[in-house]
Amino acid sequence: MAVITAVLAARTDQRLTQAQLAEAVGVSRQTINSIETGRFEPSLELALKLARHFDQPVETLFTLHEEG
Amino acid sequence: MYEPTGRGTWFKWSALNRAERILLATSLTCIGVGTACLTQLMDAGGPFYDLGFRLGSGGMAPPETRSALLSPVVDRWLTLLTVLLFAVAAVLWSLFSARQDELFNRVQNRSYGLGSFITLAALALWLAGERIGWLPSPTAGWVLLDWLVICTAVWMVDARRLWQ
């Protein structure tokens, strides 16, 4: 199973840069980039911080995709 | 906050705050000087000394009957200094790491874990080689140096995979 992320869409909806989002949730810009491109799956804590920042349920930002 | 560049192979000095700069610079300095002391201890009269002697003397071989190059007192103090430098470096590095985000710590923890596993596997092979007389006895210095090199290599590979 793969995790599909909607962080990029949520960020562009709010017209935020990666650096602005990174500063808001206390991580580096590259961490946001790695999450958006699917190379890095964040911890529950960071996922909840992102969800709170976008005022969305965490399961709309991160969904499980069943392969095959 | 640590911001990697070159796909994780280097970092932006300007992205670090003052405290992080002091912690990182001091820790890296201690590691560098500690490694220099360690190699000095490991190679007092060893193959690198031989190489240096030959280069410096235009190819002349070092005398066969040379004794230990470091006196026992120097050896003892250099060992103490090396241990102290690595201990200070480890404490400062852990303080620096605690200020970084989870991706940094995930890459780092993986490099420690996989680096230690590979070092242990290499040590097992080394000990097997020693028992059958193919290799010399491993020393603590070589094991520590191998661990540092392997952890750094794993970091580089992981950093290239996870960071852009």
gemmi code that builds the backbone of each chain (N, CA, C; Angstrom):
import gemmi

chains = {
    "A": [
        ("MET", (0.844, -1.200, 0.000), (0.000, 0.000, 0.000), (0.875, 1.244, 0.000)),
        ("ALA", (0.434, 2.240, -0.750), (1.201, 3.485, -0.825), (0.384, 4.630, -0.225)),
        ("VAL", (1.090, 5.610, 0.311), (0.415, 6.784, 0.867), (0.388, 7.876, -0.203)),
        ("ILE", (-0.819, 8.339, -0.505), (-0.967, 9.431, -1.469), (-1.158, 10.722, -0.679)),
        ("THR", (-0.412, 11.735, -1.052), (-0.492, 12.986, -0.297), (-1.122, 14.110, -1.118)),
        ("ALA", (-1.894, 14.938, -0.420), (-2.515, 16.096, -1.074), (-1.939, 17.398, -0.524)),
        ("VAL", (-0.750, 17.307, 0.041), (-0.135, 18.495, 0.653), (0.165, 19.558, -0.401)),
        ("LEU", (0.650, 19.119, -1.561), (0.973, 20.077, -2.627), (-0.276, 20.867, -3.029)),
        ("ALA", (-1.391, 20.148, -3.236), (-2.635, 20.819, -3.635), (-3.103, 21.782, -2.546)),
        ("ALA", (-3.045, 21.335, -1.289), (-3.490, 22.197, -0.187), (-2.616, 23.441, -0.084)),
        ("ARG", (-1.323, 23.252, -0.294), (-0.403, 24.396, -0.189), (-0.630, 25.397, -1.313)),
        ("THR", (-0.800, 24.886, -2.526), (-0.993, 25.821, -3.650), (-2.363, 26.513, -3.555)),
        ("ASP", (-3.345, 25.811, -2.980), (-4.654, 26.450, -2.756), (-4.512, 27.668, -1.849)),
        ("GLN", (-3.639, 27.544, -0.875), (-3.438, 28.661, 0.068), (-2.350, 29.627, -0.407)),
        ("ARG", (-1.798, 29.369, -1.580), (-0.743, 30.218, -2.166), (0.441, 30.412, -1.217)),
        ("LEU", (0.850, 29.306, -0.656), (2.013, 29.326, 0.230), (3.222, 28.780, -0.515)),
        ("THR", (4.394, 29.278, -0.177), (5.617, 28.665, -0.691), (5.983, 27.497, 0.229)),
        ("GLN", (6.863, 26.639, -0.274), (7.330, 25.523, 0.565), (8.014, 26.064, 1.823)),
        ("ALA", (8.766, 27.150, 1.652), (9.494, 27.715, 2.800), (8.524, 28.239, 3.852)),
        ("GLN", (7.435, 28.878, 3.409), (6.450, 29.412, 4.361), (5.758, 28.283, 5.127)),
        ("LEU", (5.391, 27.226, 4.395), (4.741, 26.093, 5.059), (5.720, 25.407, 6.024)),
        ("ALA", (6.962, 25.287, 5.568), (7.982, 24.644, 6.409), (8.151, 25.415, 7.722)),
        ("GLU", (8.215, 26.724, 7.618), (8.385, 27.532, 8.827), (7.161, 27.415, 9.742)),
        ("ALA", (5.986, 27.325, 9.142), (4.760, 27.249, 9.948), (4.684, 25.946, 10.751)),
        ("VAL", (5.191, 24.859, 10.190), (5.078, 23.577, 10.904), (6.415, 23.125, 11.520)),
        ("GLY", (7.441, 23.954, 11.373), (8.712, 23.687, 12.072), (9.589, 22.616, 11.459)),
        ("VAL", (9.616, 22.570, 10.119), (10.540, 21.633, 9.453), (11.310, 22.393, 8.378)),
        ("SER", (12.241, 21.711, 7.701), (12.987, 22.382, 6.636), (12.179, 22.367, 5.338)),
        ("ARG", (12.542, 23.273, 4.431), (11.832, 23.347, 3.144), (11.940, 22.027, 2.384)),
        ("GLN", (13.119, 21.396, 2.486), (13.316, 20.137, 1.752), (12.425, 19.020, 2.282)),
        ("THR", (12.079, 19.099, 3.568), (11.177, 18.080, 4.122), (9.792, 18.212, 3.493)),
        ("ILE", (9.323, 19.456, 3.339), (8.028, 19.676, 2.668), (8.102, 19.159, 1.234)),
        ("ASN", (9.220, 19.466, 0.569), (9.398, 19.005, -0.814), (9.368, 17.479, -0.886)),
        ("SER", (10.044, 16.819, 0.054), (10.091, 15.351, 0.046), (8.715, 14.747, 0.330)),
        ("ILE", (7.933, 15.410, 1.192), (6.567, 14.922, 1.471), (5.704, 15.075, 0.216)),
        ("GLU", (5.798, 16.238, -0.426), (4.950, 16.511, -1.597), (5.248, 15.569, -2.759)),
        ("THR", (6.509, 15.195, -2.891), (6.873, 14.315, -4.005), (6.755, 12.833, -3.638)),
        ("GLY", (6.339, 12.567, -2.406), (6.096, 11.178, -2.002), (7.334, 10.398, -1.617)),
        ("ARG", (8.471, 11.081, -1.492), (9.687, 10.358, -1.109), (9.746, 10.109, 0.396)),
        ("PHE", (8.995, 10.907, 1.131), (9.066, 10.813, 2.592), (7.660, 10.830, 3.186)),
        ("GLU", (7.375, 9.819, 4.020), (6.084, 9.778, 4.714), (6.297, 10.345, 6.118)),
        ("PRO", (5.590, 11.436, 6.448), (5.850, 12.091, 7.740), (5.313, 11.278, 8.911)),
        ("SER", (5.778, 11.627, 10.104), (5.258, 10.998, 11.323), (3.824, 11.472, 11.544)),
        ("LEU", (3.130, 10.791, 12.457), (1.756, 11.187, 12.776), (1.734, 12.618, 13.302)),
        ("GLU", (2.742, 12.975, 14.098), (2.795, 14.326, 14.665), (2.864, 15.391, 13.571)),
        ("LEU", (3.756, 15.169, 12.612), (3.888, 16.159, 11.540), (2.653, 16.160, 10.644)),
        ("ALA", (2.079, 14.981, 10.392), (0.864, 14.906, 9.579), (-0.265, 15.693, 10.254)),
        ("LEU", (-0.375, 15.567, 11.571), (-1.423, 16.300, 12.303), (-1.150, 17.808, 12.304)),
        ("LYS", (0.130, 18.174, 12.387), (0.459, 19.615, 12.326), (0.053, 20.194, 10.962)),
        ("LEU", (0.334, 19.424, 9.911), (-0.029, 19.886, 8.567), (-1.554, 19.993, 8.444)),
        ("ALA", (-2.252, 18.969, 8.958), (-3.715, 18.977, 8.892), (-4.281, 20.182, 9.651)),
        ("ARG", (-3.710, 20.458, 10.810), (-4.186, 21.601, 11.598), (-3.899, 22.912, 10.872)),
        ("HIS", (-2.712, 22.974, 10.238), (-2.372, 24.200, 9.518), (-3.350, 24.448, 8.374)),
        ("PHE", (-3.720, 23.395, 7.655), (-4.634, 23.566, 6.513), (-6.100, 23.505, 6.941)),
        ("ASP", (-6.328, 23.250, 8.222), (-7.691, 23.134, 8.757), (-8.483, 22.061, 7.992)),
        ("GLN", (-7.832, 20.927, 7.839), (-8.466, 19.799, 7.130), (-8.250, 18.538, 7.956)),
        ("PRO", (-9.148, 17.536, 7.828), (-8.876, 16.251, 8.487), (-7.621, 15.624, 7.891)),
        ("VAL", (-6.866, 14.926, 8.715), (-5.594, 14.370, 8.245), (-5.796, 13.379, 7.101)),
        ("GLU", (-6.948, 12.689, 7.101), (-7.163, 11.680, 6.049), (-7.466, 12.294, 4.679)),
        ("THR", (-7.717, 13.603, 4.617), (-7.849, 14.222, 3.295), (-6.474, 14.634, 2.760)),
        ("LEU", (-5.530, 14.850, 3.676), (-4.165, 15.179, 3.238), (-3.378, 13.917, 2.882)),
        ("PHE", (-3.645, 12.847, 3.617), (-2.911, 11.592, 3.380), (-3.908, 10.447, 3.268)),
        ("THR", (-3.882, 9.758, 2.138), (-4.791, 8.617, 1.956), (-3.996, 7.388, 1.568)),
        ("LEU", (-4.528, 6.240, 1.984), (-3.891, 4.971, 1.619), (-4.393, 4.517, 0.262)),
        ("HIS", (-3.462, 4.164, -0.582), (-3.838, 3.660, -1.906), (-3.464, 2.189, -1.975)),
        ("GLU", (-4.473, 1.341, -2.167), (-4.202, -0.098, -2.242), (-3.800, -0.434, -3.668)),
        ("GLU", (-2.594, -0.984, -3.798), (-2.086, -1.298, -5.129), (-2.569, -2.655, -5.595)),
        ("GLY", (-2.627, -2.821, -6.911), (-3.005, -4.101, -7.496), (-4.483, -4.320, -7.358)),
    ],
    "B": [
        ("MET", (17.707, 25.792, 10.979), (17.334, 24.436, 10.609), (18.228, 23.933, 9.470)),
        ("TYR", (18.672, 22.687, 9.612), (19.547, 22.084, 8.595), (18.816, 22.019, 7.257)),
        ("GLU", (19.403, 22.611, 6.226), (18.811, 22.530, 4.888), (19.841, 21.939, 3.947)),
        ("PRO", (19.583, 20.736, 3.467), (20.574, 20.098, 2.593), (20.628, 20.748, 1.217)),
        ("THR", (21.768, 20.656, 0.581), (21.908, 21.063, -0.822), (22.580, 19.905, -1.548)),
        ("GLY", (22.666, 20.021, -2.851), (23.332, 18.960, -3.630), (22.710, 17.602, -3.363)),
        ("ARG", (21.376, 17.558, -3.288), (20.619, 16.338, -2.995), (21.113, 15.662, -1.710)),
        ("GLY", (21.360, 16.495, -0.714), (21.685, 15.952, 0.608), (23.159, 15.728, 0.855)),
        ("THR", (23.982, 15.997, -0.122), (25.403, 15.735, 0.064), (26.119, 16.894, 0.780)),
        ("TRP", (25.474, 18.079, 0.820), (26.043, 19.191, 1.561), (24.897, 19.982, 2.177)),
        ("PHE", (25.179, 21.083, 2.851), (24.096, 21.818, 3.505), (24.355, 23.313, 3.414)),
        ("LYS", (23.239, 24.071, 3.668), (23.337, 25.540, 3.617), (23.743, 26.070, 4.978)),
        ("TRP", (24.907, 26.671, 5.016), (25.389, 27.268, 6.268), (24.463, 28.411, 6.687)),
        ("SER", (23.958, 29.168, 5.695), (23.134, 30.350, 5.992), (21.785, 29.978, 6.614)),
        ("ALA", (21.357, 28.720, 6.444), (20.050, 28.324, 6.993), (20.120, 27.984, 8.485)),
        ("LEU", (21.336, 27.858, 9.001), (21.486, 27.508, 10.414), (21.471, 28.771, 11.279)),
        ("ASN", (20.876, 28.660, 12.469), (20.951, 29.816, 13.370), (22.289, 29.795, 14.127)),
        ("ARG", (22.497, 30.813, 14.973), (23.814, 30.967, 15.606), (24.182, 29.753, 16.461)),
        ("ALA", (23.227, 29.301, 17.272), (23.503, 28.163, 18.178), (23.826, 26.901, 17.367)),
        ("GLU", (23.072, 26.691, 16.279), (23.308, 25.498, 15.443), (24.684, 25.563, 14.779)),
        ("ARG", (25.057, 26.778, 14.360), (26.383, 26.935, 13.728), (27.498, 26.586, 14.715)),
        ("ILE", (27.354, 27.092, 15.950), (28.392, 26.821, 16.958), (28.461, 25.321, 17.249)),
        ("LEU", (27.292, 24.688, 17.439), (27.262, 23.254, 17.751), (27.877, 22.434, 16.611)),
        ("LEU", (27.459, 22.751, 15.376), (27.936, 21.969, 14.230), (29.436, 22.176, 14.001)),
        ("ALA", (29.863, 23.450, 14.007), (31.277, 23.729, 13.726), (32.178, 23.104, 14.791)),
        ("THR", (31.775, 23.229, 16.063), (32.616, 22.680, 17.137), (32.644, 21.156, 17.067)),
        ("SER", (31.480, 20.569, 16.813), (31.415, 19.109, 16.735), (32.278, 18.580, 15.576)),
        ("LEU", (32.137, 19.211, 14.402), (32.925, 18.750, 13.244), (34.417, 18.954, 13.474)),
        ("THR", (34.780, 20.066, 14.137), (36.193, 20.304, 14.443), (36.723, 19.204, 15.361)),
        ("CYS", (35.925, 18.869, 16.389), (36.348, 17.810, 17.322), (36.492, 16.466, 16.590)),
        ("ILE", (35.557, 16.170, 15.672), (35.642, 14.912, 14.923), (36.902, 14.899, 14.052)),
        ("GLY", (37.160, 16.051, 13.390), (38.329, 16.126, 12.512), (39.632, 15.961, 13.271)),
        ("VAL", (39.777, 16.723, 14.361), (41.020, 16.640, 15.151), (41.121, 15.263, 15.812)),
        ("GLY", (39.970, 14.748, 16.303), (39.953, 13.414, 16.927), (40.370, 12.330, 15.956)),
        ("THR", (39.884, 12.443, 14.709), (40.249, 11.446, 13.696), (41.739, 11.535, 13.377)),
        ("ALA", (42.265, 12.777, 13.322), (43.706, 12.946, 13.069), (44.518, 12.292, 14.193)),
        ("CYS", (44.077, 12.498, 15.448), (44.776, 11.876, 16.595), (44.668, 10.357, 16.516)),
        ("LEU", (43.473, 9.881, 16.151), (43.245, 8.434, 16.090), (44.149, 7.782, 15.040)),
        ("THR", (44.232, 8.421, 13.865), (45.074, 7.841, 12.819), (46.550, 7.882, 13.234)),
        ("GLN", (46.911, 8.932, 13.996), (48.291, 9.017, 14.502), (48.583, 7.844, 15.445)),
        ("LEU", (47.599, 7.554, 16.334), (47.774, 6.440, 17.273), (47.837, 5.098, 16.540)),
        ("MET", (46.954, 4.971, 15.503), (46.856, 3.690, 14.800), (48.063, 3.406, 13.928)),
        ("ASP", (48.708, 4.480, 13.482), (49.729, 4.261, 12.456), (51.124, 4.672, 12.908)),
        ("ALA", (51.357, 4.680, 14.216), (52.701, 5.015, 14.684), (53.669, 3.923, 14.235)),
        ("GLY", (54.348, 4.163, 13.151), (55.269, 3.157, 12.610), (54.608, 2.183, 11.668)),
        ("GLY", (53.347, 2.432, 11.309), (52.593, 1.517, 10.454), (52.748, 1.817, 8.972)),
        ("PRO", (51.846, 1.271, 8.127), (52.016, 1.400, 6.673), (51.957, 2.831, 6.158)),
        ("PHE", (51.118, 3.699, 6.789), (51.061, 5.083, 6.306), (52.354, 5.822, 6.670)),
        ("TYR", (52.908, 5.473, 7.820), (54.204, 6.058, 8.195), (55.259, 5.642, 7.160)),
        ("ASP", (55.246, 4.358, 6.798), (56.185, 3.861, 5.783), (56.065, 4.653, 4.488)),
        ("LEU", (54.806, 4.841, 4.078), (54.567, 5.566, 2.824), (55.117, 6.986, 2.925)),
        ("GLY", (54.801, 7.680, 4.057), (55.296, 9.037, 4.255), (56.813, 9.090, 4.270)),
        ("PHE", (57.435, 8.092, 4.897), (58.896, 8.044, 4.976), (59.487, 7.920, 3.571)),
        ("ARG", (58.912, 7.017, 2.791), (59.421, 6.791, 1.432), (59.256, 8.043, 0.563)),
        ("LEU", (58.073, 8.713, 0.697), (57.834, 9.919, -0.102), (58.810, 11.022, 0.307)),
        ("GLY", (59.028, 11.145, 1.621), (59.889, 12.216, 2.125), (61.368, 11.947, 1.908)),
        ("SER", (61.738, 10.691, 1.698), (63.169, 10.379, 1.583), (63.549, 9.953, 0.172)),
        ("GLY", (62.670, 10.260, -0.762), (62.965, 9.932, -2.157), (62.990, 8.436, -2.418)),
        ("GLY", (62.147, 7.692, -1.702), (62.023, 6.260, -1.975), (62.794, 5.363, -1.034)),
        ("MET", (63.591, 5.967, -0.142), (64.380, 5.148, 0.779), (63.457, 4.463, 1.787)),
        ("ALA", (63.690, 3.163, 2.036), (62.835, 2.434, 2.975), (63.174, 2.818, 4.411)),
        ("PRO", (62.185, 2.840, 5.310), (62.484, 3.145, 6.712), (63.296, 2.028, 7.344)),
        ("PRO", (64.082, 2.347, 8.393), (64.900, 1.299, 9.020), (64.031, 0.176, 9.587)),
        ("GLU", (64.496, -1.051, 9.457), (63.724, -2.219, 9.889), (63.567, -2.275, 11.399)),
        ("THR", (64.569, -1.768, 12.090), (64.583, -1.951, 13.549), (64.015, -0.755, 14.298)),
        ("ARG", (63.134, -0.027, 13.682), (62.599, 1.144, 14.386), (61.710, 0.682, 15.550)),
        ("SER", (61.711, 1.473, 16.606), (60.849, 1.165, 17.748), (59.583, 2.001, 17.632)),
        ("ALA", (58.691, 1.860, 18.582), (57.445, 2.626, 18.551), (57.756, 4.114, 18.469)),
        ("LEU", (57.054, 4.811, 17.609), (57.366, 6.219, 17.382), (56.837, 7.113, 18.484)),
        ("LEU", (55.782, 6.671, 19.162), (55.219, 7.489, 20.231), (55.689, 6.936, 21.570)),
        ("SER", (56.167, 7.820, 22.424), (56.571, 7.354, 23.760), (55.305, 6.967, 24.530)),
        ("PRO", (55.430, 6.126, 25.554), (54.241, 5.709, 26.314), (53.457, 6.877, 26.888)),
        ("VAL", (54.165, 7.930, 27.318), (53.463, 9.084, 27.907), (52.641, 9.808, 26.841)),
        ("VAL", (53.292, 10.053, 25.678), (52.579, 10.722, 24.580), (51.406, 9.863, 24.138)),
        ("ASP", (51.634, 8.555, 24.045), (50.590, 7.624, 23.615), (49.386, 7.706, 24.561)),
        ("ARG", (49.665, 7.720, 25.882), (48.583, 7.760, 26.873), (47.787, 9.059, 26.761)),
        ("TRP", (48.503, 10.208, 26.657), (47.806, 11.491, 26.585), (47.066, 11.658, 25.261)),
        ("LEU", (47.664, 11.137, 24.197), (46.998, 11.239, 22.892), (45.728, 10.387, 22.890)),
        ("THR", (45.785, 9.222, 23.533), (44.594, 8.369, 23.633), (43.495, 9.081, 24.411)),
        ("LEU", (43.891, 9.693, 25.527), (42.923, 10.422, 26.367), (42.307, 11.581, 25.580)),
        ("LEU", (43.153, 12.322, 24.865), (42.677, 13.460, 24.074), (41.707, 12.987, 22.994)),
        ("THR", (42.050, 11.861, 22.346), (41.193, 11.325, 21.277), (39.819, 10.960, 21.831)),
        ("VAL", (39.799, 10.250, 22.939), (38.522, 9.846, 23.552), (37.710, 11.080, 23.935)),
        ("LEU", (38.389, 12.067, 24.521), (37.719, 13.301, 24.952), (37.122, 14.041, 23.749)),
        ("LEU", (37.899, 14.149, 22.673), (37.417, 14.856, 21.481), (36.193, 14.166, 20.891)),
        ("PHE", (36.228, 12.818, 20.806), (35.076, 12.099, 20.249), (33.860, 12.219, 21.173)),
        ("ALA", (34.092, 12.221, 22.493), (32.966, 12.349, 23.438), (32.317, 13.726, 23.302)),
        ("VAL", (33.148, 14.772, 23.238), (32.611, 16.132, 23.092), (31.875, 16.256, 21.762)),
        ("ALA", (32.468, 15.700, 20.704), (31.833, 15.753, 19.379), (30.469, 15.066, 19.416)),
        ("ALA", (30.384, 13.915, 20.083), (29.120, 13.158, 20.134), (28.049, 13.940, 20.888)),
        ("VAL", (28.435, 14.568, 22.016), (27.448, 15.333, 22.799), (26.953, 16.537, 21.992)),
        ("LEU", (27.888, 17.266, 21.376), (27.498, 18.459, 20.612), (26.650, 18.081, 19.402)),
        ("TRP", (27.032, 16.959, 18.771), (26.257, 16.520, 17.590), (24.844, 16.121, 18.006)),
        ("SER", (24.694, 15.474, 19.156), (23.351, 15.074, 19.592), (22.514, 16.305, 19.937)),
        ("LEU", (23.162, 17.352, 20.503), (22.435, 18.601, 20.771), (22.007, 19.265, 19.456)),
        ("PHE", (22.890, 19.196, 18.452), (22.555, 19.747, 17.135), (21.400, 18.961, 16.512)),
        ("SER", (21.476, 17.632, 16.595), (20.436, 16.774, 16.000), (19.071, 17.030, 16.631)),
        ("ALA", (19.074, 17.269, 17.947), (17.803, 17.475, 18.653), (17.081, 18.728, 18.148)),
        ("ARG", (17.818, 19.637, 17.511), (17.203, 20.864, 17.007), (16.708, 20.716, 15.564)),
        ("GLN", (16.961, 19.539, 14.970), (16.604, 19.363, 13.556), (15.257, 18.647, 13.398)),
        ("ASP", (14.762, 18.638, 12.164), (13.426, 18.057, 11.950), (13.492, 16.534, 11.794)),
        ("GLU", (12.308, 15.932, 11.589), (12.247, 14.465, 11.632), (12.887, 13.802, 10.416)),
        ("LEU", (12.892, 14.483, 9.269), (13.530, 13.861, 8.100), (15.044, 13.742, 8.339)),
        ("PHE", (15.631, 14.817, 8.878), (17.058, 14.775, 9.225), (17.329, 13.609, 10.175)),
        ("ASN", (16.501, 13.515, 11.223), (16.740, 12.467, 12.228), (16.459, 11.077, 11.686)),
        ("ARG", (15.515, 10.974, 10.739), (15.257, 9.648, 10.153), (16.452, 9.190, 9.309)),
        ("VAL", (16.982, 10.122, 8.513), (18.166, 9.791, 7.712), (19.333, 9.419, 8.631)),
        ("GLN", (19.486, 10.226, 9.679), (20.603, 9.986, 10.598), (20.457, 8.641, 11.332)),
        ("ASN", (19.248, 8.373, 11.842), (19.058, 7.125, 12.593), (19.271, 5.909, 11.701)),
        ("ARG", (18.827, 6.028, 10.459), (19.019, 4.913, 9.529), (20.508, 4.695, 9.241)),
        ("SER", (21.228, 5.814, 9.137), (22.666, 5.673, 8.850), (23.398, 5.059, 10.045)),
        ("TYR", (22.976, 5.416, 11.283), (23.582, 4.788, 12.466), (23.273, 3.294, 12.487)),
        ("GLY", (21.984, 2.963, 12.265), (21.559, 1.566, 12.362), (22.204, 0.695, 11.305)),
        ("LEU", (22.055, 1.123, 10.039), (22.607, 0.315, 8.944), (24.136, 0.330, 8.980)),
        ("GLY", (24.700, 1.503, 9.334), (26.159, 1.607, 9.439), (26.714, 0.665, 10.499)),
        ("SER", (26.031, 0.577, 11.640), (26.479, -0.327, 12.710), (26.347, -1.781, 12.280)),
        ("PHE", (25.244, -2.100, 11.596), (25.031, -3.469, 11.132), (26.133, -3.895, 10.147)),
        ("ILE", (26.425, -3.012, 9.193), (27.456, -3.337, 8.197), (28.831, -3.458, 8.875)),
        ("THR", (29.089, -2.559, 9.846), (30.371, -2.612, 10.561), (30.512, -3.934, 11.319)),
        ("LEU", (29.417, -4.363, 11.974), (29.461, -5.633, 12.712), (29.686, -6.809, 11.763)),
        ("ALA", (29.000, -6.768, 10.613), (29.162, -7.847, 9.634), (30.615, -7.889, 9.137)),
        ("ALA", (31.170, -6.685, 8.864), (32.563, -6.609, 8.402), (33.513, -7.105, 9.486)),
        ("LEU", (33.178, -6.764, 10.754), (34.024, -7.194, 11.873), (33.998, -8.719, 12.018)),
        ("ALA", (32.804, -9.313, 11.829), (32.693, -10.774, 11.907), (33.569, -11.435, 10.842)),
        ("LEU", (33.522, -10.873, 9.620), (34.359, -11.408, 8.530), (35.841, -11.228, 8.862)),
        ("TRP", (36.150, -10.067, 9.407), (37.538, -9.746, 9.772), (38.048, -10.756, 10.812)),
        ("LEU", (37.211, -11.008, 11.850), (37.611, -11.953, 12.900), (37.782, -13.370, 12.328)),
        ("ALA", (36.897, -13.726, 11.383), (37.027, -15.041, 10.740), (38.345, -15.108, 9.972)),
        ("GLY", (38.649, -14.008, 9.267), (39.908, -13.936, 8.522), (41.128, -14.021, 9.429)),
        ("GLU", (40.982, -13.405, 10.619), (42.084, -13.440, 11.583), (42.316, -14.881, 12.082)),
        ("ARG", (41.197, -15.590, 12.338), (41.312, -16.953, 12.897), (42.021, -17.909, 11.940)),
        ("ILE", (41.771, -17.681, 10.630), (42.449, -18.562, 9.683), (43.784, -17.977, 9.203)),
        ("GLY", (44.175, -16.867, 9.831), (45.509, -16.334, 9.588), (45.660, -15.484, 8.348)),
        ("TRP", (44.547, -15.053, 7.761), (44.632, -14.222, 6.561), (44.741, -12.739, 6.872)),
        ("LEU", (44.205, -12.334, 8.034), (44.154, -10.898, 8.355), (44.766, -10.650, 9.732)),
        ("PRO", (45.304, -9.439, 9.957), (45.806, -9.108, 11.307), (44.632, -8.880, 12.266)),
        ("SER", (44.927, -8.830, 13.558), (43.856, -8.602, 14.541), (43.232, -7.223, 14.344)),
        ("PRO", (41.899, -7.153, 14.409), (41.279, -5.829, 14.314), (41.560, -5.031, 15.586)),
        ("THR", (41.732, -3.740, 15.428), (41.934, -2.894, 16.609), (40.718, -1.988, 16.767)),
        ("ALA", (40.543, -1.463, 17.996), (39.393, -0.587, 18.268), (39.419, 0.628, 17.334)),
        ("GLY", (40.616, 1.125, 17.066), (40.746, 2.293, 16.201), (40.219, 2.032, 14.805)),
        ("TRP", (40.597, 0.894, 14.242), (40.126, 0.573, 12.888), (38.611, 0.366, 12.860)),
        ("VAL", (38.083, -0.288, 13.899), (36.627, -0.529, 13.940), (35.878, 0.808, 14.026)),
        ("LEU", (36.380, 1.727, 14.867), (35.741, 3.035, 15.006), (35.811, 3.817, 13.703)),
        ("LEU", (36.973, 3.775, 13.075), (37.146, 4.491, 11.806), (36.234, 3.902, 10.726)),
        ("ASP", (36.161, 2.566, 10.663), (35.273, 1.903, 9.702), (33.830, 2.320, 9.937)),
        ("TRP", (33.437, 2.339, 11.217), (32.054, 2.704, 11.553), (31.750, 4.122, 11.076)),
        ("LEU", (32.671, 5.053, 11.324), (32.461, 6.443, 10.896), (32.327, 6.535, 9.376)),
        ("VAL", (33.200, 5.830, 8.669), (33.193, 5.884, 7.199), (31.908, 5.250, 6.656)),
        ("ILE", (31.519, 4.087, 7.212), (30.331, 3.385, 6.702), (29.060, 4.182, 7.011)),
        ("CYS", (28.957, 4.733, 8.228), (27.781, 5.558, 8.562), (27.680, 6.755, 7.612)),
        ("THR", (28.814, 7.389, 7.324), (28.808, 8.538, 6.410), (28.371, 8.110, 5.010)),
        ("ALA", (28.838, 6.937, 4.572), (28.461, 6.447, 3.240), (26.957, 6.165, 3.173)),
        ("VAL", (26.411, 5.534, 4.230), (24.968, 5.249, 4.255), (24.183, 6.559, 4.266)),
        ("TRP", (24.663, 7.540, 5.029), (24.017, 8.868, 5.059), (23.941, 9.442, 3.642)),
        ("MET", (25.060, 9.390, 2.933), (25.119, 9.970, 1.580), (24.105, 9.305, 0.657)),
        ("VAL", (24.036, 7.965, 0.726), (23.123, 7.228, -0.158), (21.673, 7.579, 0.183)),
        ("ASP", (21.332, 7.575, 1.478), (19.967, 7.872, 1.904), (19.594, 9.314, 1.603)),
        ("ALA", (20.544, 10.217, 1.841), (20.282, 11.636, 1.626), (19.980, 11.895, 0.153)),
        ("ARG", (20.701, 11.246, -0.728), (20.466, 11.430, -2.167), (19.082, 10.908, -2.551)),
        ("ARG", (18.645, 9.842, -1.844), (17.349, 9.234, -2.162), (16.194, 10.101, -1.632)),
        ("LEU", (16.348, 10.660, -0.438), (15.220, 11.330, 0.212), (15.179, 12.844, 0.017)),
        ("TRP", (16.354, 13.471, -0.131), (16.367, 14.929, -0.244), (16.612, 15.334, -1.689)),
        ("GLN", (16.120, 16.486, -2.018), (16.377, 16.973, -3.376), (17.219, 18.227, -3.314)),
    ],
}
model = gemmi.Model(1)
for chain_id, residues in chains.items():
    chain = gemmi.Chain(chain_id)
    for i, (resn, *xyz) in enumerate(residues, 1):
        res = gemmi.Residue()
        res.name, res.seqid = resn, gemmi.SeqId(i, " ")
        for name, pos in zip(("N", "CA", "C"), xyz):
            atom = gemmi.Atom()
            atom.name, atom.element = name, gemmi.Element(name[0])
            atom.pos, atom.b_iso = gemmi.Position(*pos), 0.0
            res.add_atom(atom)
        chain.add_residue(res)
    model.add_chain(chain)
structure = gemmi.Structure()
structure.add_model(model)
structure.setup_entities()
